[in-house]
Amino acid sequence: MFSMVQQMTFDSFLDLVGRQRFQDDLGKSTQLVTRAKSDGIMPAHWFRDVRNWCVRNQIDVPEHLFRWDINKQNANFTHKVQDTLKEISLGSSQ
């Protein structure tokens, strides 16, 4: 099994495995992979599929390349929900 070092970036991971192959095999769109590439990290919910794909291809899973902090990942969503609730509250009080 190929052993990945902790310093591997998402870019170098894609270079190693082949971006097109990664996208095609995992069913990820070019846009999603481009976004992850620009962030330098994959969303946590990709982990299971990527892990299984890596195992099938005898590649160590690059666990450090996943966004494990759910709070950061959902921060924008939470703010949007709070803003929407404020708008609803203000609208019903008029």
Secondary structure, DSSP 8 states (H G I E B T S, - for coil): -B---TT--HHHHHHHH-HHHHHHHHT--HHHHHHHHHHTSEEGGGHHHHHHHHHHTTB---GGGEE--HHHHTHHHHHHHHHHHHHHHHHHT-
